């Protein structure tokens, strides 16, 4: 089965951006489509939207251009983050996203003539990823994403994957590797690859491939609150078309020095939500509330965003002191660490890494970090990542697989913990430690199943 980068579906929340409603993107440099070439359109957004949900609720970027590498085909990004590229030659395609403080590339493989491809790209600094993708052409459509809802929330033999309604019937085939499965084997959070026909936002499936049984992948989505109801013991609100629910176990964080709470949830306030996918809604385990106040009572700038190389680490987790280029950065138990969208721990930080730090600027010029994104790793330096395993090939002990876009290589010297090498399978959640190589791959010293 062909593997595409990212989740292969444009979420229902993006129907206006991907379907062409509600305004058009900045005109591409080539304005007349050719029947022998492909069309690529979609949305560019800032980091923070959920890869699992592919929801366009992250901040749209402006002053950004999307270019097909090696060609003169390009498109500006409009105020809603949309772009359109016509006459894209078939084959493996690289898109470069540049301007507005970003410069990154993403790859789309096996682009075919006359295909229409809709993508959502999340970008931060020099790092970008394809969060969703929908391909149409040749009489068949393909969709890949995680199951969001099942009956009885949905109609019988119908489920929702990455914002699209997927209808099945007695002729639909369900498979998991070489084994036959049924509709009853689907679970919320499971990743599926669907083939069939698309009509509007509804997909009629001829084949459903169960790709990944790991249903515990965290969900992140950010945007503006709409219609808060309930109280601290049981509340809900919406971000776009997504329903968010929480209770007394939900923790709140703000930009200031005092903890935020349920009382700070108000319509129109921008929040970042971290949680778990449930049947038809996201259960919020953590909500960060952006107060929108960039200055404290003394007029001091209270927010900062920097990129730089991690020069030194001191202290013990969670209270670390980092030197990022020349800036002192302090961490705490509420600091979030990510690598290409995967949630990590502070233990993943290594000197030599390129970091994007977001937090509150202090009067002495240091930053109290709220978020740290690991953009890249030093060649030969220590490397650590945790995520779902995919693309497993080779024969033990020399196997290879990927974790969130990183190619992992093992050998006879690799330690396998909590799992034998031969027992690993695609979908397992693993923690990998090793050394980053010049070609971007990782030689694993330890692989632990979580």
Secondary structure, 3 states (H helix, E strand, C coil): CCCCCCECCCCHHHHHHHCCCCCCCCCECCCCCCCCCEEEEEEEEECCCCCCCCCCCCCECCCCEEEECCCCCEEECCCCCEEEEEEECCEEEEEEEEECCEEEEEEEEEECCCCEEEEEEEEECCEEEEEEEEEEECCEEEEEEEEEECCCCCCCCEEEECCEEEECCCCCEEEECCEEECHHHCCCCCEEEEEEEEECCEEEEEEEEEEECCCCCCEEEEEECEEEEEECCEEEEEECCEEEEECCCCEEEECCCCCCCHHHCCCCCEEEEEEEEECCEEEEEEEEEECCCCECCCCCECCEEEEEEEEEEEEECCEEEEEECCEEEECCCCCEEEECCEEECHHHCCCCCEEEEEEEECCCCCEEEEEEEEEECCCCCEEEEEEEEEEEEEECCEEEEEECCEEEECCCCCEEECCCHHHCCCCCEEEEEEEECCCCCEEEEEEEEC
